[in-house]
């Protein structure tokens, strides 16, 4: 089914982005532990919203800015890793739901 296929696409992109952030992004300003918590790809594969959480970073804003700045680079690596007709444009967002759980 379509939703199953999208779930698989989301999962594959999530795995690929996680790996790329941990292994290929060598920006010294990137601090702390960044986790990709979920990915939501639009059915037309144009965009993938990538939700991230951060632990122990100096600045969440700066991390997010670096991820956004690197999105083209990350996307080009995904194109090699994940076999899709179109590699979606990545939109990095902060996973608010996780933040709230930590605040208690």
C-alpha positions in Angstrom: 0.0 0.0 0.0 1.0 3.6 -0.4 1.2 4.3 3.3 3.5 1.3 3.8 5.7 2.5 1.0 5.9 6.0 2.5 6.8 4.5 5.9 9.6 2.5 4.2 10.9 5.7 2.5 10.7 7.6 5.8 12.6 4.9 7.5 15.3 4.7 4.9 15.8 8.4 4.8 15.9 8.5 8.6 18.6 5.8 8.7 20.6 7.6 6.0 20.4 11.1 7.5 21.4 9.7 11.0 24.4 8.0 9.5 25.4 11.1 7.5 25.1 13.4 10.5 27.2 11.1 12.6 29.9 10.3 10.0 30.0 12.8 7.3 29.2 16.2 8.8 32.5 17.5 10.0 31.5 20.9 11.2 33.3 21.8 14.4 30.4 24.1 15.4 28.1 21.2 15.5 27.9 20.2 19.2 26.3 17.5 21.3 24.4 14.5 20.2 22.0 15.0 17.4 19.4 12.3 16.8 16.9 12.0 13.9 13.7 11.1 15.7 11.4 10.8 12.7 11.1 11.7 9.0 7.9 12.6 7.2 8.2 12.6 3.4 5.5 14.1 1.2 3.8 11.5 -1.1 5.2 13.3 -4.2 8.7 12.9 -2.7 9.5 16.6 -3.0 10.1 17.3 0.6 11.1 15.3 3.7 10.6 16.9 7.1 13.4 15.7 9.3 12.8 15.9 13.0 15.8 16.1 15.2 16.5 16.1 19.0 19.7 17.4 20.5 21.3 16.5 23.8 24.2 18.3 25.4 24.7 20.9 22.6 25.9 24.4 23.1 23.2 25.9 20.9 20.2 24.2 19.4 19.7 27.2 17.1 23.2 27.0 15.8 23.0 23.2 15.3 19.7 23.6 13.4 21.2 26.4 11.2 24.2 24.1 10.3 21.9 21.3 9.4 19.9 23.6 7.2 23.0 24.9 5.6 24.2 21.4 5.0 20.9 20.1 3.7 22.1 20.1 0.0 25.2 18.1 0.9 23.2 15.7 3.0 20.7 15.3 0.2 23.4 14.5 -2.3 24.7 11.7 -0.1 21.2 10.4 0.4 20.8 10.2 -3.4 23.6 7.7 -3.3 22.3 5.7 -0.3 18.6 5.6 -0.9 17.2 4.4 -4.3 14.4 6.9 -5.1 13.1 8.4 -8.3 13.5 11.8 -6.7 15.6 12.6 -3.6 13.4 14.9 -1.5 14.5 18.3 -0.3 15.3 18.1 3.4 13.5 20.4 5.9 15.1 20.2 9.3 12.9 20.8 12.3 13.2 20.6 16.0 11.3 17.7 17.5 9.4 19.6 20.2 7.6 16.5 21.6 10.9 15.2 22.9 11.9 18.5 24.5 8.8 18.4 26.6 9.5 15.0 27.9 12.9 16.1 29.2 11.6 19.2 30.9 9.6 17.4 33.7 
